[in-house]
Amino acid sequence: MNATFREDLLQLNDLLQQTASYAGDFLSRINELPVSRQLPAFAPAALPEKGMGAAAALELFDNRFGDYLTANAGPRYFGFVTGGVTPAALAGDWLAGTVDMNPGDRADVSFQVETETLGLLRQLFSLPDNFLGCFVSGATMSNFTGLAAARQWLGLQQGVNVAELGAGAIKDVKILAATPHSSISKALSMLGLGRNALVLLPTLPGREAVDINALKAWISEHPGQPFIFSASAGTVNTVDFDDIAALAELKKEHTFWLHVDAAFGGFAAVSPRYRHLLHGWEQADSITIDAHKWLNVPYDSAMIFTRHPQLQLAVFQNAGAAYLGDPAANFNFINYAPENSRRLRSLPAWFSLKAYGAEGYRDLVEQNIHLAQQLGEAISRSSRFKLLAPVRMCVVCFTLETEERNRASHVALFLQKLVKRGVVNMTPTTYKGTPGVRAALVNWRTTEQDIDKVIAELETVAAEISDLSAIIENN
């Protein structure tokens, strides 16, 4: 054994304590850490011939990068839909790295952990037991997996085995949606179906939800043609929901695959006040739900639930790999999702679900929604901003109250200054053609005090932009 390996092994307990102390110090400051920092130009790094050991590497990491760590998992990161990391999920994640198991084989306890966790999640979301669940890396791979099974189904409608013959064997592929997430078109590209196979249907007036009558009209114009419909259960900009119950009813009369992208909107199921938005989703063929969003477990983690495991097996099986066993005879998760090498992503989720239960997640979801509504109300009262859409759940979509001709540049400057100051992070968007700002709240740490800070920060930055604009116009 190399001497540095041996030395680290002898000092392992001390190293773990040092790492825990470093992590604990970071987390103790996360509420006040900036959510963004200006980075310097880092000098190129050289690979050492002789290693320095883990303790020295930790010290070097702190010296080189420590001052630039940001609170992406903190209470005022409203940028991407990013949950924090619950204490229980962190414990589970550390253990997942420690035991370093690749879950899949029934003979391994990691298989029991994974299947048990997926059962807990089905209970949390009130999904029937006939849905097979698999952990994947995120919503992109979850959408990819669901649409891969849908592609196999679509081929069978034409008498074609796409898994054997390839995507080119199926003709006139149509994937319908109203306001799909960008990962849907990305998945279509990766699946060989092509982004041009996506047909965008009209939305309801003032909404991002599909106009069901427009869908019915498309079906009438294409009688008997099988297709895939990708439903939104929580759009990125406004958390709008397609009418899943109506889509489920249409499935009784017409031949199509219903995929529900519920990356974070699926958590409406945990709340009695919002679960009606998902009524009928038990009739879906595949469902995407993220774990590293509202479940508040670390990146990267998501689930795909489907009612068609045989179609998944046809696509993802490791055919002819004798060392992996017979896919038809022995269930193994690696034959139902893209990855063969899989981290034990279920363990952080298991810890958090057991630690906080259904009540904990119900409280988390409803508290985040309450805080988002509080932020929305403050924005609607302000003379400097205006809401672009109602606050339906956990996302606030708004813009600056400024002249239309200057809005794009003012919004860009506003966000540049806002992010640079580091108190809160939000992202740019465009809603119905209007440049705007999007704030997503799914973090278990966020409190009313954070909302007060954010409101004050928004007003301060907007005032600076207004003053700067006045100076420019006067000159």
Protein Blocks (a to p, Z undefined) as FASTA:
>chain_A
ZZklmmmmmmmmmmmmmmmmmmmmmmmmmmmpcfbdcddddddddddfbdgbjklmmmmm
mmmmmmmcccfkbmklckbccddddfklmmmmmmmmmnopachbfkbmklmmmmmmmmmm
mmmnopafklccdddfblklmmmmmmmmmmmmmmmmnopafklnopklpghiacddfbdc
fklmmmmmmnonojklpccddddehiabdcfklmmmmmmmmghiacdddddehifklopa
cdfklmmmmmmmpccdddddffkmmmmmmpmklmmmmgojlmpmbdcddfklmnopacdd
dddddfblmlmmmmmpcghilknopfklmgcfklmcfblbdcffklmmmmmmmmnommlm
mmmmmmmmmmmmmmmmmmmmpmkbccfbdcfklpccddddddfklmmmmmmmmmmmmmmn
omaccddddeehiacdddddfbfkbcfklmmmmmmmmmmmmmmmmmmmmmmmmZZ
